[in-house]
């Protein structure tokens, strides 16, 4: 197998405050990328100037495109991915800091295991001053040791259908899956879309060591959110629109897998598992207001273990019974 070459796909928008620190961390990689592709979503601060100055001294090729119109995060990442040229595409946020061995570890994992279509890692949370928050992404997302074992066994899709575990800022994937991923439908989160599709047709690897310092700050669009105890979570039963959004998202996943099945054959159980989660979410969306009338549906979902496969187990069951 030849040496895997890496493209880094970064999206920027008014990122001048933290961007320089991230760019310097890319330049300090022990295994630098072949190129950095940046799509700027019409920043109004000095973001583009920072990129241009960095490009004059970067130890790899830097390509900057300023969009003609605002695309938003998902469409902008799709554009950056489409502009990459090499065998591995590593996604990159503008406000994090990569650890020096990140790309080396990614390439090692993909080189050692040809069955892996993508990898993602844990990350350490830092604040706006780059100080450690003594917490990791996987802890906030409750990624368990059992989840990690499932990823090792090629069962990443089952984990993703139970709860989100993959953050795009830590993910890298083989560029051959670009024709499966693109275009990304509007309204989708690019990281979950990419991870779910690749986990449906290939193996998704979880790298246990934190490879990114993941910044938490007030202007952040998407983050791990607040940590809640079991009892704090129970009263927060969401409305049917939440579950119906998931149904629509998973329906688009199924459609893409069916549409491109010749080039990217899904795992034998992939579509069945996704459709089971769709059915489970429909049941939860359609529960009647009466607790008594809900009982039959809730018991049925419990008996066939869907609360444990596709929701949060007893916590979700309690929400549907009591609130």
C-alpha positions in Angstrom: 0.0 0.0 0.0 1.4 3.4 -1.0 1.8 6.3 1.4 -1.6 7.9 2.2 -1.7 11.5 1.4 -3.8 13.9 3.5 -6.1 16.9 2.7 -7.3 19.0 5.6 -10.7 20.6 5.0 -11.4 23.6 7.1 -14.3 26.0 7.1 -14.0 29.5 8.4 -16.4 32.3 9.3 -15.3 35.3 11.4 -12.7 33.1 13.1 -9.9 35.7 13.6 -9.9 35.3 17.4 -8.7 31.7 17.5 -7.7 30.9 13.9 -4.0 31.6 14.2 -3.5 29.1 17.0 -5.2 26.4 15.0 -3.2 27.1 11.9 0.0 27.0 13.9 -1.0 23.6 15.3 -1.4 22.3 11.7 2.0 23.6 10.8 3.5 21.8 13.8 2.2 18.3 12.9 4.8 15.6 13.0 3.2 14.3 9.9 2.1 17.4 8.0 -0.8 17.2 5.4 -0.2 17.6 1.7 -2.7 20.4 1.5 -5.0 22.6 3.6 -8.2 23.5 1.8 -10.1 26.5 3.4 -13.5 27.7 2.4 -14.4 31.0 4.0 -18.1 31.8 4.4 -17.7 35.6 3.7 -16.1 36.6 7.0 -16.3 40.2 7.9 -13.3 40.2 10.3 -9.6 39.5 9.4 -10.0 35.8 8.9 -9.0 35.7 5.2 -6.0 37.9 5.8 -4.8 35.6 8.5 -5.1 32.6 6.1 -3.3 34.5 3.3 -0.4 35.4 5.6 -0.1 31.8 6.9 -0.1 30.5 3.3 3.1 32.4 2.6 5.1 30.3 5.2 3.1 27.1 5.7 5.0 23.8 5.1 2.3 22.6 2.8 0.0 24.0 0.1 -2.8 26.2 1.3 -5.9 26.9 -0.8 -8.3 29.7 0.2 -11.7 30.1 -1.4 -14.0 33.0 -0.3 -17.6 32.0 -1.1 -19.7 34.2 -3.3 -22.6 33.8 -0.9 -23.1 32.6 2.7 -23.5 28.8 2.6 -23.7 27.9 6.3 -21.6 25.3 8.1 -22.9 22.1 6.4 -22.8 23.4 2.8 -19.5 25.0 3.4 -17.9 21.8 4.7 -19.4 20.0 1.7 -17.7 22.5 -0.6 -14.4 22.2 1.2 -14.6 18.4 1.0 -15.3 18.6 -2.8 -12.2 20.6 -3.3 -9.8 18.1 -1.6 -7.4 16.2 -3.8 -5.8 13.4 -1.7 -6.6 9.9 -0.3 -7.6 11.0 3.3 -9.7 14.0 4.2 -9.4 15.3 7.7 -12.1 17.8 8.9 -10.9 20.8 10.8 -12.7 23.5 12.8 -11.3 27.0 12.9 -11.2 27.4 16.7 -9.6 24.2 18.0 -6.0 23.2 18.5 -4.6 19.9 17.0 -2.1 17.9 19.0 1.2 17.4 17.1 0.7 13.7 16.5 -2.9 13.8 15.3 -2.4 13.3 11.6 0.3 10.7 12.2 -2.0 8.7 14.4 -4.8 9.0 11.8 -2.6 7.7 9.0 -1.3 4.9 11.1 -4.8 3.7 11.9 -6.0 3.9 8.3 -2.8 2.2 7.0 -2.8 -0.6 9.5 -6.5 -1.5 8.9 -7.8 -1.3 5.3 -11.3 -2.1 6.6 -11.5 1.3 8.2 -13.3 3.9 6.1 -13.0 6.6 8.7 -11.6 7.3 12.2 -12.5 9.8 14.9 -10.9 10.5 18.3 -11.6 11.8 21.7 -10.7 15.4 22.5 -9.9 17.4 25.5 -12.1 20.4 26.2 -10.4 23.8 26.6 -11.8 27.3 27.3 -11.5 30.5 25.3 -8.0 31.1 26.8 -6.8 27.6 25.8 -6.9 26.4 29.4 -7.9 22.7 30.0 -11.4 22.2 31.4 -10.4 18.8 32.8 -13.1 17.1 30.7 -13.2 15.2 27.4 -15.7 15.0 24.6 -16.3 11.3 25.1 -17.2 11.8 28.7 -19.7 14.5 27.9 -21.2 12.3 25.2 -21.1 9.3 27.5 -19.0 7.1 25.2 -18.7 3.9 27.3 -16.1 1.2 27.2 -18.8 -1.0 25.6 -19.2 1.6 22.8 -15.5 1.5 22.2 -15.5 -2.3 22.0 -18.3 -2.2 19.5 -16.4 0.2 17.3 -13.4 -2.2 17.4 -15.7 -5.1 16.3 -17.1 -3.1 13.3 -20.4 -2.3 15.0 -20.1 1.5 14.9 -23.5 1.9 13.2 -25.2 0.4 16.2 -23.5 2.9 18.5 -24.4 5.8 16.3 -28.0 4.8 16.2 -28.2 4.8 20.0 -26.4 8.1 20.6 -24.1 10.6 18.9 -20.5 9.9 19.5 -18.6 11.5 16.6 -17.6 15.1 16.3 -16.6 16.2 12.9 -13.6 18.2 14.2 -12.0 14.9 15.2 -12.9 12.9 12.1 -10.9 11.8 9.0 -12.2 9.6 6.2 -11.0 8.0 3.0 -11.8 10.3 0.1 -13.2 7.4 -2.0 -16.4 7.8 0.1 -16.9 11.4 -1.1 -19.2 10.1 -3.8 -21.4 8.5 -1.1 -21.4 11.6 1.2 -21.9 14.4 -1.3 -24.1 16.3 -1.7 -25.1 16.7 2.0 -28.8 17.5 2.2 -29.7 20.9 3.7 -30.5 20.8 7.4 -28.2 17.9 8.1 -25.2 18.0 10.5 -22.3 17.2 8.3 -20.4 15.1 10.9 -23.3 12.8 11.8 -24.3 12.5 8.2 -20.7 11.4 7.2 -20.2 9.1 10.1 -23.5 7.3 9.7 -23.1 6.7 6.0 -19.6 5.4 6.3 -20.5 3.2 9.3 -23.3 1.8 7.1 -20.9 0.6 4.4 -17.6 0.2 6.1 -15.9 0.2 9.5 -15.6 3.4 11.7 -12.6 3.5 14.0 -12.5 5.1 17.4 -9.1 6.4 18.5 -9.2 6.5 22.3 -6.5 9.1 22.9 -7.5 12.8 22.7 -6.0 14.2 19.5 -7.7 17.6 19.5 -8.0 20.4 22.1 -11.7 21.2 21.5 -12.5 24.8 22.4 -15.6 25.8 24.3 -16.6 29.5 23.9 -19.6 31.7 23.7 -19.7 32.0 19.9 -19.6 28.2 19.3 -22.3 26.9 17.0 -22.3 23.3 18.1 -20.8 21.7 21.2 -21.2 18.8 23.6 -23.7 20.7 25.7 -24.2 20.6 29.4 -23.9 17.4 31.5 -27.0 16.2 33.0 -27.6 13.5 35.7 -30.1 10.7 35.1 -32.8 12.5 37.1 -32.1 15.8 35.5 -32.7 14.3 32.1 -36.0 12.6 32.9 -38.3 15.7 33.0 -37.0 16.9 29.7 -39.3 14.9 27.5 -39.1 16.4 24.0 -42.0 17.1 21.7 -42.9 14.9 18.6 -41.2 17.4 16.3 -37.8 16.3 17.7 -38.4 12.6 16.8 -39.9 13.5 13.4 -36.8 15.4 12.5 -34.8 12.3 13.3 -37.2 10.2 11.2 -36.7 12.6 8.3 -32.9 12.5 8.7 -32.7 8.7 8.9 -35.0 8.5 5.9 -32.5 10.5 3.9 -29.8 8.2 5.0 -31.7 5.2 3.8 -32.5 6.9 0.5 -28.8 7.7 -0.1 -27.7 4.1 0.8 -30.3 2.7 -1.6 -29.4 5.1 -4.3 -25.7 4.4 -4.2 -25.8 0.7 -3.2 -24.0 -0.5 -6.3 -20.9 1.5 -5.7 -21.2 1.4 -1.9 -22.9 -1.8 -0.8 -24.3 -1.4 2.8 -23.6 -3.9 5.5 -26.3 -6.6 5.4 -28.0 -5.3 8.6 -27.5 -1.6 8.0 -30.9 -0.7 6.4 -32.8 -2.9 8.8 -31.2 -1.3 11.8 -31.9 2.2 10.5 -35.5 1.4 9.7 -36.0 -0.1 13.2 -34.8 3.2 14.7 -37.2 5.1 12.3 -40.0 2.9 13.6 -39.0 3.5 17.2 -38.9 7.2 16.8 -42.3 7.3 15.0 -43.7 5.4 18.0 -42.3 7.9 20.4 -43.5 10.8 18.3 -47.0 9.5 18.2 -47.5 8.6 21.8 -50.9 9.9 23.0 -51.2 12.5 25.8 -52.9 10.0 28.1 -50.3 8.1 30.2 -52.7 5.1 30.3 -53.1 5.0 26.5 -49.3 5.2 26.1 -48.7 2.1 28.2 -49.2 -0.5 25.4 -46.8 1.2 23.0 -44.2 1.8 25.6 -44.3 -1.8 26.9 -44.0 -3.1 23.4 -41.0 -1.0 22.6 -39.4 -2.1 25.9 -40.1 -5.8 25.3 -38.3 -5.7 21.9 -35.5 -3.7 23.5 -35.8 -0.6 21.2 -35.4 1.7 24.2 -32.0 0.2 24.8 -30.9 -0.1 21.2 -32.1 3.3 19.9 -32.8 5.5 22.9 -31.4 5.9 26.4 -32.8 2.8 28.0 -34.7 3.3 31.3 -34.3 7.0 31.2 -36.2 7.3 27.9 -38.8 4.7 29.0 -39.4 6.7 32.1 -39.9 9.9 30.1 -42.5 8.3 27.9 -44.4 6.8 30.8 -44.3 9.6 33.3 -44.2 12.9 31.5 
